[in-house]
């Protein structure tokens, strides 16, 4: 339903997409009233100590930027100064169910564009410096206050020898002070700088990926390599004596050019590539296999419990094809509607399954369950 959302300052999702998405920033005061955050600083620090979590501490001291990568321990935090540092933790939605609930508020943006939820903590003066991002982001303020400065500047030259991509000549054009529940939307490539104005400043960054053309090209060529079979051999029965045996002749170049022109693709190949590419887990994502049960027991549990996608899982579809964590699923026409709703909502209750329980669906779900891609609660 395209109804006005408090989250968007009274705009409907269609209005937001038309007037702001990838066009211009939007400040929303009180986007989530009484929002204090999803976790406290100690809980965030605890996540930063986990081996499989991506975390960084960024410090600014004596005009220099310093970056330390996690995992961390208590001694790392004990050595930090009283101000001018930031803790960043990526992929918090992979660990907190309430984080997944927060991301669900942004369902007016396709799941295929979602990257993750990053949470930052900073004492007074903490920030990561002026920079630009290659993704769209909603910056939701939790506890504390953060002042954001932005600029549409074209000068994107960077500070030399810095461990971060810090803009060398940042000139603020607008600035706002965000308090708990306020939110700032920034399109990609808008220069910005957020600075904590007090202790216990926590900011929730909901990021939406925008793959670079070069990245898509590289990954699609890898896809073609794995999914294309080209028959034949290079032949040259009309070979003529060359004056220079070391020369690659124009005739050889022309023949290979003709061979390569036989490599073709269509929209079905593109759709299949995107389904696998956009759901492929990042290299640091690890799934824990579920407790092994029989398929019969699994079928019984399906009719009693709620089925959930694992917090780290991504399920997308295009046409009649469904993709889960980089793999194409064998979905039958009878279960298409159910799978579509499951992908949209990321969960399904037992009553909804009772009229859709087919052997083929059980087979797909059972394999996904054993791999840890879905869970029953």
C-alpha positions, 0 to 999 in steps of 0.5 A: 500500500502506498500510504504516507509513512512517518518514516519518510516524514509523511511522504508516500513511498512513491513520492520518496522514490520519485523526488528523492531516491538517488536524486537529493538528500532528505532530512526526516525529524522524528522518523521513528519517534522514541527510537533509542536504538537496538543495542547498547554500547557494551552489546555493540562492543561484544559483537565487535569481539566476535571472530566472524564479525566485521568491525573497525575502530577509527581514530583521529589524533594529531591530524592523522587517521588510524584504523584498527580492524577487529576482532577486538578484546577488552584490552583494545577498548580499555586503551581508547582515548576519551574522545575522537574515535568511532567503533563501526560494526557491519552486518548487525542484521545478521545477528539481531532479529530486531535489526531484521525488523528494522530493515523491514520498515524499508521494504519500499526499496527492493530486497535486491538492493539491500546491503546491510545494517551498520551500527556505529558508536562514538564518544564526543568528536568521533567520526570517520571523516568527510567522505563519499559512499558508493551506496545509498544510505539512511542514517538513523540516529539512536542514542546521543546526537550527531551533526551531519554536514553534507556537500554536492562538491565535485572535488573528490580528491583524497588525503594522501597516505590515509588508511581511509578515503578521506576527502582532502577539500571538504566544504560543507553546504548544509548541516543538521543536528540529528537526535534520537529517532531522526534520520537523514537519507543520502544518495550515493556520491554525496559528500558527508561528514558525521561528528558526535556531539556528546557521549554514547552517540550511536548511529544506524546506517541502512545501506543499499548496494549499487554495484559498480559497472566493472564489478558487474562485468567481471562477475557476469563474465565469470558466470558465462565462463561457468555456464557457456559451452563453446564447441569447436577448435581454432583451425587454419587450413588456409595457413600461408607462410609468414615472413615473421614466424613470431607475428600474430597475423591479422588473419588469426586475429580475425578468426578468433574475433569470429569465434568470440562473437559466437558467445551470446546471452539473453535476458534469461541469462541476465536474470539467472546471473542476477539471482545468483549474484545478488543472493551470494553471501559475502565471503565472511558469512558463515552458516551453522548447519541445523540440528539434523532431523529426518525429513519426516520429522521436518515435515511435522515441524513445518505444520507446528512452527513458524518458518524463518529465513536465517538472518544471514540468508537472502531469498530473491525471485525473478519470474518463476525462478527463486534463488537462495544464497547463490543457489537456484531452487527447484520450485514447482508451479503449485508452490510459487505463490507461497515461495513469493510470500516467503521471500517477501516476508522472510517468514511463514506461519504453520497455517499458511503452510498447511494448504501448500505442503507439497513433496517438492516444497518439503524437499527444497525446504529440508535441504535449506534447513539442513544447510542452516539457510532457514530455521523453525521457531 
